[in-house]
Amino acid sequence: MTKPLRTTRADYAHFLAISTRWSDNDVYGHINNVVYYSYFDTVVNEYLLRAGVLDFSEGETIGLVVETRCNFFAPVVFPEPIEAGLRVERLGNTSVRYEVAIFAQGADEAAAQGHFVHVYVDRVTRRPVPLPAPLVAALKPLVTLVTG
């Protein structure tokens, strides 16, 4: 498996500053690998909430994560602040592939980058449904041409 090319800030359409926490570090002195997935989830859900298209308690549709991946390029350590960059690589009929990069504050190259795929389903039946029009409209500004 070939490691992807390291992305830069210019590759992302939305950013969220995130404070690292003492508990994010592991015994090896850097942010633990599993914490990056929490950062991914945070930037995506922050964007969806602010856009008014995520109602996690009452919404008719919900996004289920069906695939994740993260590649690491440089360590990040508490108390270093980070920024999560977000873009949409693919906007399908029932799914979205979000791509996220984690940047040390002020750094141009990603310390880590990856993706996760949400399949949107009916809250009750858990069967895939077409992406709601307001969600599509909110995500279109994040769709970028991926060249790497």
C-alpha positions, 0 to 999 in steps of 0.5 A: 500500500502506498502512502498518500502525498502529504496535503497542505492547508490550501487543499481544504475549504474549512478549518476548526481550531481544536485544543489538545488535552493532557489526556490526548497524549499517550505514554510515547509522548505524543497524541495517541492515534485513536484521538485523531478520529475524534478530531475528524468527527469533531470537525465534521459534526461542528460544520454540519451543526453550524450549517444547520443540517445535523439534528442528532436527536430528532433528525429523520436521517443520520450519518453512519460511519462505514469507513475510516483511515488515517495516515500520520506524517509528524507527531503532535503533542499536548499542549500544542493547539491544532487545526482540522481542515475539512473537505468533501472528496465525494458527494454521492447519492446516499454517502459522503466521503469527508477528508480531514487533515490535522495541522499543528498551529501555523504549519502548512503541511498536515501532521496527519490526514485521512477520511471517513465515509458517512452513509446516510440512513433513515433513523428508524429503519437504518436503510440508506436514503438519498442525501437531503437537499439541505445537506447537499447544499451545505456540503457543496462548498466543501467539495474540492478537486482532489489531485493527490 
